[in-house]
Amino acid sequence: MKYLIFGSKGQLGKEFGNYFTKTNADFKAFDIDEIDISNRDEVYLLCRSIKPDIIINCAAYNLVDNAETNPKDAFKSNSSGVENLAVISNEINAFLIHYGTDYVFDGKKETGLYTENDEPNPLSIYAKSKYEGEQKIKDNTDNYLILRLSWVFGNGQQNFIYKLLQWAEKNHFLKIAFDEVSVPTFTNTVVEITTKAVNKQLKGLFHLTNSGYASRYEWAKYVLRKMNKKNILYPVSKDIFNLPAKRPGFSAMSNDLITDTLKIEIPFWEDAVDNFLSKYI
């Protein structure tokens, strides 16, 4: 099995690279400074040359607030680039794995966690570009696996835990949103479950998160307690931060479909955080 990874320097791309290296898998990995997935000619040439069995797309424009003033860049990576991967994967008969986001939902559901049957209604430019990317895949190939993730954290600086610990070093008193709720999800979990899904030849759209759910405030409180930090946390509404991009208040997704289909259990987010802290912090 030959793998081709795009977005190799991001949190998730790094995790896949480490895993494939340890397992002696046959893989090639590239980041945007080597291959920009929005450049159709480059992508087509590379894929035809390598002829991977599986393409894993970890590349994305994920600067949620910046996307509001740079919509062209967001759609270029999250939609046009994804379309390029879908078209070429279909041409060379490769299986395409792509990662979506819980932000495709508007947070207005009041009857439980979001499932794969719920209709998306993205609020921000970032979320709209990600949702459009999902549609581009469905329009151009049948041989795909779309996994929607939420609040991803791993080895890197573009995650809430890293930022929280930076804030905690500089400020004793921290204001954290209590009304933004989703599921903290560890890159290690994502790689593990993705691999199991590949082995079971899973196709289609699934939600992939750690189990349970939490507010930003609950997540922060848990991390700081585990790190023996004495900072004071004050729960506030996310609205006081006046961020450019609208975010769903409640976007926690159920992982029941993928766990039932694969007949597995996924660790709760607290256990995943413990694993992450012992591994990286």
C-alpha positions in Angstrom: 0.0 0.0 0.0 1.5 3.3 -1.1 0.4 6.5 0.7 0.7 10.2 -0.4 0.2 12.8 2.3 -0.5 16.5 1.7 -0.1 19.0 4.6 2.9 17.1 6.1 4.0 19.8 8.5 0.7 20.4 10.2 -0.3 18.6 13.4 -2.1 15.8 11.7 0.3 15.4 8.9 3.2 15.1 11.4 1.3 12.4 13.3 0.7 10.4 10.1 4.4 10.8 9.1 5.5 9.5 12.5 3.1 6.6 12.4 4.0 5.5 8.9 7.8 5.8 9.7 7.4 3.6 12.8 5.4 1.0 10.9 7.7 1.1 7.8 4.9 2.1 5.5 5.5 3.1 1.9 4.7 6.9 1.9 5.6 10.3 0.5 4.7 13.5 2.3 4.6 17.1 1.1 3.7 20.5 2.5 2.6 23.7 0.8 6.2 24.9 0.4 6.7 21.9 -1.9 3.3 21.3 -3.4 0.3 23.6 -3.2 -2.8 21.5 -3.7 -4.5 24.5 -5.4 -2.0 24.2 -8.2 -3.7 21.7 -10.4 -0.8 21.0 -12.8 1.6 20.4 -9.9 -0.8 18.1 -8.1 -1.7 16.1 -11.2 2.0 15.7 -12.2 3.0 14.5 -8.7 0.1 12.1 -8.3 0.6 10.5 -11.8 4.3 10.1 -11.0 3.9 8.5 -7.5 0.7 6.6 -8.3 -0.4 6.3 -4.7 -3.0 3.8 -3.6 -4.3 6.2 -0.9 -4.1 10.0 -0.8 -4.4 11.6 2.7 -5.3 15.3 2.6 -4.2 17.0 5.8 -3.7 20.3 4.0 -6.1 23.1 4.8 -6.5 26.8 5.3 -7.5 26.8 8.9 -7.0 30.4 10.1 -10.7 30.8 10.9 -10.7 34.6 11.6 -8.2 35.5 8.8 -10.5 33.7 6.3 -13.1 36.5 6.8 -10.8 39.0 5.1 -9.0 36.4 2.9 -11.8 34.4 1.5 -10.0 33.7 -1.8 -7.1 32.0 0.1 -9.6 29.9 2.2 -11.6 28.7 -0.9 -8.4 28.1 -2.9 -7.1 25.6 -0.4 -10.3 24.2 1.2 -12.3 23.9 -2.0 -10.4 24.3 -5.2 -7.4 22.3 -3.9 -9.6 19.6 -2.6 -11.4 19.4 -6.0 -8.0 18.9 -7.6 -7.3 15.9 -5.3 -10.7 14.4 -5.9 -10.3 14.7 -9.7 -6.8 13.2 -9.8 -7.6 10.5 -7.3 -10.5 9.4 -9.5 -8.3 9.4 -12.6 -5.6 7.3 -11.0 -8.0 5.1 -9.0 -6.6 6.2 -5.7 -8.6 6.3 -2.4 -9.0 9.8 -1.1 -9.1 10.5 2.6 -10.1 14.1 3.6 -10.7 15.8 6.9 -13.7 18.2 7.5 -14.8 20.2 10.4 -17.6 20.5 13.0 -17.8 24.2 12.0 -20.0 23.2 9.1 -22.9 23.2 11.7 -24.5 26.4 13.0 -24.9 25.2 16.7 -28.6 25.5 16.8 -29.4 21.8 17.3 -31.2 21.2 20.6 -31.8 17.4 20.5 -28.3 16.0 21.1 -25.0 15.7 19.4 -24.6 16.3 15.7 -24.8 13.2 13.5 -23.9 12.6 9.9 -27.6 13.0 9.0 -27.8 16.6 10.2 -27.9 19.3 7.6 -24.8 21.6 7.6 -25.3 25.4 7.8 -21.8 26.9 8.0 -21.6 30.4 9.6 -18.1 31.6 8.6 -16.0 31.8 5.5 -13.7 29.1 6.8 -16.7 26.8 7.4 -18.3 27.5 4.1 -15.0 26.8 2.3 -14.6 23.5 4.1 -18.2 22.4 3.4 -17.7 23.3 -0.3 -14.6 21.1 -0.3 -16.8 18.2 0.9 -19.2 18.8 -1.9 -16.3 18.9 -4.5 -15.2 15.4 -3.4 -18.7 14.0 -3.7 -19.1 15.5 -7.1 -15.8 14.1 -8.5 -15.2 10.7 -7.0 -17.0 7.8 -5.3 -13.8 6.4 -3.8 -13.4 8.6 -0.7 -13.6 8.9 3.1 -14.5 12.2 4.6 -13.9 12.4 8.3 -15.2 15.5 10.2 -13.0 16.5 13.1 -13.3 19.0 15.9 -10.9 21.0 18.2 -7.9 19.0 17.0 -4.8 19.1 19.2 -1.4 17.4 18.6 2.3 18.1 18.3 2.4 21.7 17.2 1.5 25.3 18.0 -1.9 25.7 16.2 -4.0 24.2 18.9 -5.9 25.4 22.0 -3.7 23.5 24.6 -0.5 25.1 23.3 -2.1 28.6 23.3 -3.6 28.1 26.7 -0.3 27.2 28.3 1.3 30.2 26.6 -1.5 32.4 28.1 -1.1 30.8 31.5 2.6 31.7 31.6 1.8 35.4 31.0 -1.4 35.9 32.9 -2.6 34.6 36.2 -6.2 35.4 35.5 -7.7 34.0 32.3 -11.1 34.5 30.6 -12.3 31.4 28.8 -15.5 30.9 26.9 -18.1 28.7 28.6 -20.6 28.9 25.7 -18.5 27.3 23.0 -18.9 23.5 23.2 -17.4 20.7 21.1 -15.1 17.7 21.4 -11.3 18.0 21.9 -9.8 15.5 19.5 -6.2 14.1 19.6 -4.3 13.7 16.4 -3.2 10.3 17.7 -6.8 9.2 17.9 -7.4 10.5 14.3 -4.5 8.5 12.9 -5.4 5.4 14.8 -9.0 5.4 13.7 -8.3 6.4 10.2 -5.9 3.4 9.8 -8.6 1.1 11.1 -11.1 2.6 8.7 -8.7 2.0 5.8 -8.2 -1.6 6.9 -11.9 -2.1 6.9 -12.3 -0.3 3.6 -14.7 2.2 5.0 -16.1 4.8 2.6 -18.4 7.8 2.8 -18.8 10.5 5.4 -18.2 10.0 9.2 -17.7 12.1 12.3 -14.4 11.3 14.0 -13.9 12.7 17.5 -12.8 11.6 20.8 -15.8 10.7 23.0 -17.7 13.1 25.2 -17.8 16.8 24.8 -16.7 20.0 26.7 -16.8 23.7 26.7 -13.6 25.7 26.1 -13.8 26.6 29.8 -14.0 22.9 30.9 -11.2 21.9 28.6 -9.0 24.7 29.9 -9.8 23.9 33.5 -8.9 20.2 33.0 -5.6 20.9 31.3 -4.4 23.5 33.9 -5.3 21.2 36.7 -3.4 18.3 35.1 -0.4 20.6 34.7 -0.7 21.8 38.3 -1.1 25.4 37.2 -2.6 27.8 39.8 -4.2 30.2 37.3 -7.7 31.6 38.0 -10.1 30.8 35.2 -13.1 33.0 34.7 -16.0 31.7 32.5 -17.2 34.3 30.0 -19.3 34.4 26.8 -17.4 33.9 23.6 -19.0 37.1 22.3 -16.8 39.3 24.5 -13.8 38.4 22.4 -15.5 40.0 19.3 -13.8 37.7 16.9 -14.3 38.3 13.2 -15.6 34.8 12.3 -18.9 33.5 13.7 -18.5 30.2 15.5 -21.2 27.7 16.5 -22.0 27.7 20.2 -22.5 24.0 20.2 -20.9 21.8 17.5 -20.2 18.6 19.4 -20.5 15.7 17.1 -21.4 12.1 17.8 -18.9 9.4 16.9 -21.5 6.6 17.2 -21.7 5.8 13.5 -17.9 5.2 13.0 -17.6 3.3 16.3 -20.6 1.1 15.5 -19.4 0.5 12.0 -15.8 -0.4 13.0 -16.9 -2.1 16.2 -14.5 -0.1 18.3 -14.4 2.3 21.3 -12.8 5.7 21.1 -11.2 7.2 24.3 -12.9 10.1 26.0 -11.4 13.5 25.4 -10.0 13.6 29.0 -8.0 10.4 28.4 -6.8 11.8 25.1 -5.6 15.0 26.8 -3.8 12.9 29.4 -2.1 10.9 26.7 -1.1 14.1 24.8 0.3 15.8 27.9 2.4 12.8 28.9 3.6 12.4 25.3 4.4 16.0 24.3 4.2 18.3 27.4 
